[in-house]
């Protein structure tokens, strides 16, 4: 057999049986050996074990490149097409904060943003506070986690990740001299809160093994990081923790959060050496958020309110027993977030599956919603750093309307469009149609589905359709505009978002119906939507595709096990597929924080239920659809070995001629490539995979 023939054969991973026994049940994992810790991944040359893993990854990547080599030119066309729609010299809408207008701009030929400000007036001289392009030099991966200016506008604290593992280093820069101080602070979560003395910051560190944020430190400019003072430690391994500065500038706030419980500790920003005080006793199944305004805190809480209610409490007596209701719970409206202004409250609610912005004037007591005439859209509160203003900045977009940034006068109702995302070329929203349809799930639940297509490409009969879903953590996939998606729509694809249970499309009820012992509803909903499109002649099993990422990758893994025959092809991005093994091991990053989402398989009932849908455990000899799987070697959320093991095991049981590919990016993590344009290489690969299956190669 010649070398050319060898290179196009699907890789065959070495099997090293590893026995696991739980609740008297034995599982054999032949690919458990693929697990490496961070030290093994980072040290080069690799040790023998690590080299075996890397060799397998290389073999899978080589197989994909060889087998899809006929699409390489098409991938280049798609990539060029995608980035050609992006305005190269661009700028964000400036926002006002503490006497300065801040904005980011982009220059042609550069991957990263340049962060700028102007004092008092936009006609004044520009001051570049950070140039990411310079900071990124010499790094294959670079992400700016955040930037935080001191109250006196002199100091900038910013965070940087150059590994993609979401460990951030904190740097402090003097904006008057341009000097970046020595001794960065390492191993942090990336969040920073300035005290009002303009020399003290609070930050969060992470556990290097579990990756959970767990400690809050106080640092003073001019001191060594090793001398920083620990001010809080979270001991419960089911919680994340972090710190921020209230919009009012009067409080430093430590937050703690598990899947079902929130907790806060507060400290006056004028007293950085003081003691943090617990906001209220940590409850059970109680999630809430707080915002300071004047002499009180506003609270969005699910206390005796599934879809949340708004309450308030005096800043001096914050215990839950003192909370007073402002807006009651409503079955049809889910209160999601709040922004506070001197005379106004802005509330983002989801009503009948759609986000709406509600304005309450605290002086006149006027109460109403911003009028957004479309039926299918996505809106959210944007950057509003000023407290004493009647202007709200918000963002609006839809499946057919690019992102629009508005300023809204909360007293007069005047709405001013500041900027609409530029789509270079001949894009016109009138060429596209968006619809919201409702599909009956097998148990009677009404599943909302958002679809978009190019009107000129719409057929009376079956056509290519890509169904996208997520369905976990209460995260709702809103009908947003995608520049990238146009490359599918303009080649005749219908794109659909299934708003399945596990999201909060109808509020908390939708979430509770798609988690723990109800998780099967998430998968059934997605399958039922796919079958609906076939039954209604939108598409057929030769033209129906599906995709999802992370927990959405779990969705894809589950549905192709349950109903492999209705899909022509599937994409599972950084998929969470080895559910039981991962959730049995608290040493794996983030596991302990997830038990309230999936269940704790150390309990036999959860073990058996999770085992019944875990994609890795439910692989059988069957004809699967064509499948593309992606992974990031430094992924901090879904460890790289889950997609690797899944693909290796799938190859054992794979029947028929359909294609199975694994693409592992050796330099990135959960979010893929950094930078403004490099990320589109992976989109081009995924789209070429889909379009090639559809017989479209130009």
C-alpha positions in Angstrom: 0.0 0.0 0.0 1.5 3.3 -1.0 1.9 6.3 1.3 -0.7 8.3 -0.5 -3.3 5.6 0.1 -2.4 5.4 3.8 -2.8 9.1 4.4 -6.5 9.0 3.4 -7.5 6.1 5.6 -9.5 7.0 8.8 -7.2 6.9 11.8 -7.6 4.0 14.2 -6.9 4.9 17.8 -5.1 2.5 20.1 -7.4 0.8 22.6 -6.3 0.6 26.2 -9.3 -0.8 28.3 -10.0 1.2 31.5 -12.6 -0.3 33.8 -15.0 1.9 35.8 -17.5 0.5 38.3 -20.3 2.6 39.7 -23.5 1.4 41.5 -22.5 -2.1 40.6 -22.4 -1.3 36.9 -19.2 -1.8 34.9 -18.2 0.4 31.9 -15.1 -0.2 29.8 -13.6 3.0 28.3 -11.0 2.0 25.7 -9.9 5.7 25.2 -9.6 7.0 28.7 -5.9 7.1 28.1 -6.3 10.2 25.9 -6.6 12.5 29.0 -3.7 14.8 29.7 -3.3 17.5 32.3 -2.2 21.0 31.7 1.4 20.3 32.5 1.6 17.5 30.0 0.0 19.6 27.3 2.3 22.6 27.8 5.7 20.9 28.1 7.6 20.3 24.9 9.0 17.9 23.9 6.0 15.9 25.0 6.5 12.8 27.2 5.6 9.5 25.5 2.0 9.5 26.8 1.3 13.0 25.6 3.1 12.4 22.3 0.7 9.4 21.7 -2.3 11.7 22.2 -0.8 14.4 19.9 0.0 11.8 17.3 -3.6 10.7 17.2 -4.8 14.3 16.9 -2.3 14.9 14.1 -3.6 11.8 12.3 -7.2 12.9 12.6 -6.4 16.4 11.4 -4.4 15.0 8.5 -7.2 12.7 7.5 -9.7 15.6 7.4 -7.3 17.8 5.4 -6.7 15.0 2.9 -10.3 13.8 2.6 -11.6 17.4 2.2 -8.7 18.6 0.1 -11.1 18.9 -2.9 -12.9 21.7 -0.9 -9.8 23.6 0.0 -10.2 26.1 -2.8 -13.9 26.5 -1.9 -12.9 27.0 1.8 -10.7 29.9 0.6 -13.6 31.3 -1.4 -15.9 31.1 1.6 -13.4 32.7 3.9 -12.7 35.5 1.5 -16.4 36.0 1.0 -17.1 36.1 4.8 -14.4 38.6 5.6 -15.1 40.7 2.6 -18.5 41.7 4.2 -16.7 43.1 7.2 -15.7 46.8 7.2 -12.0 46.8 7.7 -11.6 50.4 9.0 -14.4 50.5 11.6 -15.2 52.0 14.9 -17.6 51.3 17.8 -20.1 53.9 19.0 -18.4 56.0 21.7 -19.9 55.8 25.2 -19.4 58.4 28.0 -17.9 57.4 31.3 -16.7 59.8 34.0 -15.8 62.7 31.6 -14.3 60.6 28.8 -15.7 59.1 25.6 -14.4 55.6 25.1 -14.5 53.6 21.8 -12.7 50.9 19.9 -11.5 51.2 16.3 -10.1 48.8 13.8 -7.6 49.3 11.1 -7.3 47.6 7.8 -4.9 44.6 7.8 -4.9 44.3 11.6 -6.5 41.5 13.6 -7.2 43.3 16.9 -8.9 46.4 18.3 -7.3 49.7 19.2 -8.9 51.1 22.4 -9.2 54.9 22.6 -10.7 57.7 24.5 -11.3 61.5 24.2 -11.8 63.8 27.1 -15.1 65.8 27.4 -15.8 66.1 23.7 -15.5 63.8 20.6 -13.8 66.7 18.8 -10.8 66.6 21.2 -7.6 64.7 20.7 -7.6 61.0 20.6 -5.7 59.1 23.3 -4.9 55.4 22.6 -5.1 53.6 25.9 -4.4 50.1 24.5 -3.4 48.7 21.1 -4.2 45.0 21.1 -2.2 44.5 18.0 1.0 45.4 19.8 0.1 43.4 22.9 -0.6 40.3 20.7 2.8 40.4 18.9 4.6 37.1 19.4 1.5 35.2 20.5 -0.4 32.7 18.5 -3.5 33.4 20.6 -4.4 36.6 22.3 -7.6 37.8 24.1 -8.2 40.9 26.0 -10.3 39.9 28.9 -11.4 43.3 30.1 -10.2 46.9 30.8 -11.0 48.9 33.9 -10.2 52.6 34.4 -9.7 54.0 37.9 -12.2 56.5 39.2 -9.7 59.4 38.7 -9.1 58.3 35.1 -5.3 57.9 35.6 -4.9 54.1 35.8 -5.9 51.3 33.5 -6.1 47.7 34.8 -6.5 45.2 31.9 -6.4 41.5 31.6 -4.8 39.2 29.0 -5.0 35.5 28.0 -2.4 34.2 25.7 -3.1 30.5 26.1 -6.9 30.3 25.5 -7.4 28.4 28.8 -9.1 31.5 30.3 -6.4 32.2 32.8 -5.8 36.0 32.7 -2.8 38.1 33.7 -3.6 41.5 35.1 -1.5 44.5 34.0 -1.7 48.0 35.3 -0.9 51.0 33.1 -0.4 54.6 34.0 -2.5 56.5 31.3 -0.6 59.7 31.9 2.9 58.3 31.4 2.1 55.3 29.2 4.1 53.0 31.6 2.9 49.5 32.2 4.0 48.5 35.7 6.2 45.5 36.3 4.9 42.4 38.1 1.6 41.4 36.4 -0.8 39.4 38.5 -1.2 35.9 37.1 -3.8 33.1 37.3 -6.9 35.3 37.5 -10.5 35.2 36.3 -10.1 38.5 34.5 -12.6 40.6 36.5 -11.4 43.7 38.4 -13.0 46.2 40.7 -11.4 49.6 41.6 -11.8 51.1 45.0 -12.3 54.9 45.3 -8.8 55.6 46.6 -7.5 55.0 42.9 -4.8 52.7 44.1 -6.6 49.5 45.2 -8.1 46.8 43.0 -9.9 43.6 43.9 -9.5 40.6 41.7 -10.4 36.9 41.5 -8.0 33.9 41.2 -8.8 30.4 39.9 -8.1 26.9 41.0 -5.6 25.6 38.5 -7.1 22.1 38.5 -10.8 22.6 38.6 -10.6 26.1 36.9 -13.3 27.3 39.3 -12.8 30.9 40.5 -12.5 30.7 44.3 -10.5 33.5 45.9 -10.8 37.3 46.0 -7.6 39.4 46.7 -6.9 43.0 47.4 -3.9 44.6 45.6 -2.4 48.1 45.9 -0.4 49.8 43.1 3.3 49.6 43.9 3.2 46.4 45.9 4.2 42.9 44.9 1.4 40.5 43.9 2.7 37.9 46.3 1.9 40.4 49.1 -1.7 40.8 48.1 -4.4 40.3 50.8 -6.9 37.5 50.6 -10.3 39.0 51.4 -12.7 36.2 50.5 -12.5 32.5 49.7 -15.3 30.3 48.4 -15.0 26.9 49.9 -18.1 25.2 48.3 -16.8 23.5 45.1 -20.3 24.0 43.5 -19.8 27.8 43.3 -18.1 30.3 41.1 -17.1 33.6 42.6 -16.1 37.0 41.3 -16.0 40.7 42.1 -17.2 43.9 40.4 -17.8 47.6 41.1 -21.3 48.8 41.3 -22.4 51.2 38.6 -23.0 53.9 41.2 -19.3 53.6 42.2 -20.3 53.3 45.8 -19.8 49.5 46.4 -17.4 46.7 45.7 -19.5 43.6 45.3 -18.4 40.0 45.6 -20.7 37.5 43.9 -21.1 33.7 44.4 -23.1 31.6 42.1 -23.9 27.9 41.6 -26.5 26.7 39.1 -29.4 27.3 41.5 -28.1 29.7 44.2 -26.7 33.3 44.3 -24.9 35.0 47.1 -23.3 38.5 47.5 -21.0 40.3 49.8 -20.7 44.1 49.8 -18.1 46.7 50.8 -18.1 50.5 50.5 -15.8 51.5 47.7 -14.5 54.3 49.9 -13.3 51.8 52.5 -11.1 49.2 50.6 -9.6 47.9 53.9 -13.0 47.3 55.5 -14.8 44.0 55.9 -17.1 42.6 53.3 -20.7 42.1 54.6 -23.0 39.3 53.5 -25.9 40.8 51.6 -28.3 38.2 52.9 -28.1 34.6 54.1 -27.2 32.1 51.4 -30.5 30.3 50.5 -31.5 27.2 48.8 -32.7 27.3 45.2 -32.5 31.1 45.3 -31.0 33.0 42.4 -30.9 36.8 42.4 -28.9 39.8 41.2 -28.4 43.2 42.8 -28.0 46.8 41.6 -27.3 49.8 43.8 -29.2 53.0 43.3 -29.2 56.0 45.7 -29.8 54.6 49.2 -31.2 51.3 48.2 -30.5 48.1 46.2 -32.8 46.7 43.6 -33.0 42.9 43.4 -34.2 40.6 40.6 -35.1 37.4 42.5 -36.8 34.1 41.9 -37.8 33.9 45.6 -41.4 32.6 45.4 -41.3 33.8 41.8 -40.4 31.3 39.1 -40.0 34.0 36.4 -38.5 36.5 38.9 -39.8 39.6 40.5 -38.2 43.0 41.2 -37.7 44.0 44.9 -35.8 46.7 46.7 -34.2 47.1 50.1 -32.4 49.8 52.1 -28.6 49.7 51.7 -28.3 49.6 55.5 -30.5 46.6 56.1 -30.1 44.2 53.1 -31.3 41.0 54.8 -34.0 39.2 52.7 -36.6 39.7 55.4 -36.4 43.5 54.6 -37.0 43.1 50.9 -40.0 44.9 49.5 -41.7 44.0 46.2 -41.6 46.6 43.4 -42.8 44.5 40.4 -44.6 41.2 41.0 -44.1 37.9 39.4 -46.0 37.3 36.1 -46.4 33.9 34.5 -46.0 35.3 31.0 -43.1 37.6 31.6 -39.6 36.6 32.6 -37.5 39.4 34.1 -33.9 38.9 32.9 -31.8 42.0 33.8 -32.0 45.5 35.1 -30.1 48.7 34.5 -30.3 51.6 37.0 -30.2 55.4 36.4 -30.8 58.3 38.7 -34.5 58.7 37.6 -35.2 55.5 35.6 -35.2 51.8 35.8 -34.7 49.7 32.6 -35.8 46.1 32.7 -35.2 43.5 30.0 -38.1 41.1 30.0 -38.9 38.1 27.9 -42.6 37.9 26.9 -43.9 35.2 24.7 -40.4 34.3 23.8 -39.2 37.7 22.7 -37.0 40.2 24.7 -38.6 43.6 25.4 -37.2 46.7 27.1 -39.4 48.2 29.8 -38.8 51.8 31.1 -40.0 52.9 34.5 -39.7 56.6 35.3 -39.3 56.8 39.1 -40.3 60.5 39.2 -43.5 60.4 37.0 -44.1 56.7 37.6 -44.6 56.3 33.8 -44.2 52.6 32.8 -44.0 51.3 29.3 -42.0 49.4 26.6 -39.8 50.7 23.8 -41.8 50.2 20.6 -39.9 47.7 18.4 -42.3 47.0 15.5 -40.8 43.7 14.2 -42.2 40.4 15.5 -38.9 38.4 15.4 -35.9 40.3 16.9 -33.2 40.4 19.6 -32.7 43.4 21.7 -30.6 44.0 24.8 -29.3 46.8 27.1 -25.9 48.0 25.8 -23.1 50.0 27.5 -24.6 52.5 29.9 -21.8 53.7 32.3 -23.3 57.1 33.2 -25.7 57.1 36.2 -27.2 60.7 36.0 -28.7 60.6 32.5 -32.1 60.1 30.8 -30.5 58.4 27.8 -30.5 54.6 27.4 -28.3 52.9 24.9 -29.6 49.6 23.6 -28.9 47.2 20.7 -31.4 45.8 18.2 -31.0 43.2 15.5 -32.9 40.4 13.9 -32.4 37.5 11.5 -32.5 40.0 8.6 -31.5 43.3 10.2 -27.8 43.9 11.1 -26.9 45.1 14.6 -28.3 48.6 15.3 -27.2 50.8 18.2 -29.7 53.3 19.5 -29.9 56.0 22.0 -33.3 56.3 23.6 -34.6 59.3 25.5 -36.4 57.8 28.5 -38.4 61.0 29.1 -39.6 61.8 25.5 -39.4 58.4 23.9 -37.2 59.7 21.0 -35.1 57.0 19.5 -31.9 57.8 17.6 -30.1 55.3 15.4 -26.4 55.9 16.1 -25.0 53.1 13.9 -26.0 50.0 11.9 -23.5 47.3 11.4 -22.0 47.7 7.9 -22.3 44.8 5.6 -20.0 45.4 2.7 -21.4 44.5 -0.7 -24.9 44.5 -2.0 -26.7 43.2 1.1 -30.4 44.2 1.4 -32.6 42.9 4.2 -35.5 43.0 1.7 -34.0 39.9 0.0 -34.5 37.8 3.1 -37.5 36.6 5.0 -37.7 35.7 8.7 -40.6 33.7 10.2 -41.5 32.4 13.7 -43.3 29.1 13.5 -44.5 26.8 16.3 -44.0 23.0 16.3 -46.0 20.6 18.5 -43.7 18.5 20.5 -44.7 14.9 21.2 -45.9 15.8 24.7 -47.9 18.9 23.5 -45.3 21.6 24.2 -45.3 24.4 21.7 -41.7 24.7 20.4 -41.0 28.2 18.9 -38.7 28.0 15.8 -37.1 31.0 14.1 -36.3 30.6 10.4 -34.6 32.8 7.8 -34.0 32.3 4.1 -33.2 34.1 0.9 -36.6 34.8 -0.7 -35.2 34.3 -4.3 -33.8 30.9 -3.3 -37.0 29.6 -1.6 -38.4 26.4 -3.2 -41.8 24.9 -3.1 -40.3 21.5 -2.4 -37.5 20.2 -0.1 -34.3 22.2 0.1 -31.2 22.3 2.3 -32.0 23.3 5.8 -29.6 23.7 8.8 -31.3 23.3 12.2 -29.4 24.9 15.1 -29.9 24.3 18.8 -28.4 24.6 22.3 -31.0 23.9 25.1 -29.0 24.0 28.3 -28.3 26.2 31.4 -31.4 28.3 30.6 -29.5 30.0 27.8 -31.9 31.2 25.1 -30.7 31.4 21.5 -32.3 34.6 20.3 -32.9 35.3 16.6 -29.7 37.3 15.9 -28.2 38.6 12.7 -25.2 36.7 11.3 -22.9 38.1 8.6 -21.4 34.6 8.2 -24.7 32.9 7.8 -25.3 34.8 4.5 -22.9 32.4 2.8 -25.4 29.6 3.4 -28.6 31.6 2.8 -27.3 32.8 -0.6 -26.6 29.2 -1.6 -30.2 28.2 -0.9 -30.0 27.0 2.7 -32.8 27.7 5.1 -31.4 28.4 8.6 -33.6 27.6 11.6 -33.1 28.0 15.4 -35.1 25.6 17.5 -35.9 27.3 20.8 -36.0 24.0 22.7 -36.5 23.2 26.4 -33.5 23.7 28.5 -33.5 27.3 27.3 -35.8 30.0 29.0 -37.7 30.8 25.8 -40.9 30.8 27.9 -39.2 31.6 31.2 -38.1 29.4 34.0 -40.6 26.7 33.1 -38.9 26.0 29.8 -35.6 25.6 31.6 -36.9 23.3 34.3 -38.5 21.1 31.7 -35.2 20.6 30.0 -32.7 19.7 32.8 -32.0 17.0 35.3 -34.6 14.2 34.9 -36.3 16.2 32.2 -33.2 16.4 29.9 -34.7 14.0 27.3 -37.2 16.8 26.4 -34.4 18.9 25.0 -33.4 16.1 22.6 -37.0 15.2 21.7 -37.9 18.8 21.0 -35.0 19.1 18.5 -35.9 15.9 16.8 -39.6 16.8 16.6 -38.6 20.1 14.9 -36.5 18.3 12.4 -39.3 15.8 11.6 -41.8 18.7 11.3 -39.6 20.3 8.6 -39.6 17.0 6.7 -43.3 16.4 7.1 -44.1 20.0 6.0 -41.9 19.6 2.9 -39.4 22.3 3.9 -36.7 19.6 3.5 -36.1 15.9 3.5 -33.6 13.5 5.1 -31.2 14.1 2.1 -31.2 17.9 2.8 -31.6 18.3 6.5 -28.5 19.2 8.6 -28.0 20.0 12.3 -25.4 21.8 14.4 -24.7 22.8 17.9 -21.7 23.6 20.1 -20.6 22.8 23.7 -23.7 21.7 25.4 -25.3 22.1 22.0 -22.7 19.5 20.9 -24.2 17.2 23.5 -27.5 17.9 21.9 -26.2 16.8 18.5 -24.5 13.7 19.9 -27.8 12.7 21.6 -30.1 13.3 18.6 -27.9 11.4 16.1 -27.9 8.4 18.5 -31.7 8.7 18.9 -32.6 9.4 15.3 -29.6 8.9 13.0 -31.6 8.6 9.8 -33.2 12.0 9.5 -30.0 14.0 9.1 -27.8 14.2 6.0 -25.0 15.8 8.1 -24.2 17.2 11.5 -21.7 19.5 13.1 -20.8 19.1 16.8 -18.6 21.9 18.0 -16.4 21.3 21.1 -19.1 18.9 22.3 -19.8 17.8 25.8 -20.4 14.1 25.1 -18.9 12.0 27.9 -21.5 13.1 30.4 -21.3 10.4 33.0 -17.6 10.0 33.3 -17.0 13.8 33.4 -19.8 14.4 36.0 -18.4 11.6 38.2 -15.0 13.3 38.5 -14.9 16.6 40.5 -11.2 17.1 39.5 -12.3 17.8 35.9 -12.7 21.5 35.4 -16.2 22.8 36.2 -17.7 19.5 37.0 -18.8 20.3 40.5 -20.6 23.5 39.4 -22.7 21.4 36.9 -24.4 18.9 39.2 -27.5 21.1 39.4 -27.7 21.2 35.7 -27.3 17.5 34.7 -27.5 15.7 38.0 -24.9 14.1 40.2 -24.2 10.5 38.9 -22.9 9.5 42.3 -26.6 9.1 42.9 -27.7 5.9 41.2 -31.0 7.4 39.8 -29.0 10.2 38.1 -26.3 7.8 37.0 -28.8 5.6 35.2 -30.7 8.5 33.7 -27.6 10.3 32.4 -26.2 7.1 31.1 -29.4 6.6 29.0 -28.6 9.7 26.8 -24.8 10.2 27.2 -23.6 10.3 23.6 -20.3 8.5 24.3 -22.1 5.7 26.2 -24.9 5.3 23.7 -22.8 4.6 20.6 -24.0 1.6 18.8 -23.4 -0.1 15.4 -25.5 2.0 13.1 -25.4 4.2 10.1 -24.7 7.7 11.5 -25.1 10.9 9.4 -22.0 12.6 8.0 -20.4 14.2 11.0 -17.8 17.0 11.6 -16.5 17.3 15.2 -14.3 20.2 16.4 -12.1 20.4 19.5 -9.7 22.9 21.1 -6.6 21.4 22.7 -6.6 24.0 25.5 -10.4 24.1 26.0 -11.3 25.1 29.6 -15.0 24.3 29.4 -15.2 20.9 27.5 -11.9 19.1 27.8 -10.4 18.3 24.4 -10.4 14.5 25.2 -14.2 14.3 25.1 -14.5 14.9 21.3 -11.4 12.9 20.7 -12.7 9.9 22.6 -16.1 10.2 21.0 -14.7 10.2 17.5 -12.4 7.3 18.2 -15.2 5.2 19.6 -17.6 6.2 16.8 -15.0 4.9 14.3 -15.3 1.5 15.9 -19.1 1.3 15.4 -19.4 3.3 12.2 -21.4 1.5 9.5 -21.6 2.7 5.9 -19.8 5.2 3.7 -20.8 8.5 5.5 -17.9 10.6 6.6 -16.6 11.2 10.1 -14.1 14.0 10.7 -12.4 15.5 13.7 -10.7 18.9 13.5 -8.7 19.8 16.6 -7.2 23.3 16.9 -3.9 22.8 18.8 -3.6 26.5 19.8 -7.1 27.4 21.0 -9.7 26.7 23.6 -13.5 26.7 23.8 -14.1 29.8 21.8 -11.8 29.0 18.9 -9.3 31.4 17.3 -8.7 34.9 18.6 -8.6 38.0 16.5 -11.0 39.6 14.1 -10.6 37.4 11.0 -8.8 34.2 11.8 -11.9 32.6 13.4 -13.6 32.6 10.0 -11.3 29.9 8.8 -13.2 27.4 10.9 -16.5 28.8 9.7 -15.3 28.2 6.2 -14.3 24.6 7.0 -17.7 23.9 8.5 -19.7 25.5 5.7 -17.6 23.7 3.1 -18.4 20.5 4.8 -22.1 21.2 4.7 -22.2 22.6 1.2 -20.1 19.7 -0.2 -22.6 17.3 1.2 -25.3 19.3 -0.4 -23.5 19.1 -3.8 -22.7 22.8 -3.8 -19.1 23.6 -4.5 -19.1 27.3 -5.6 
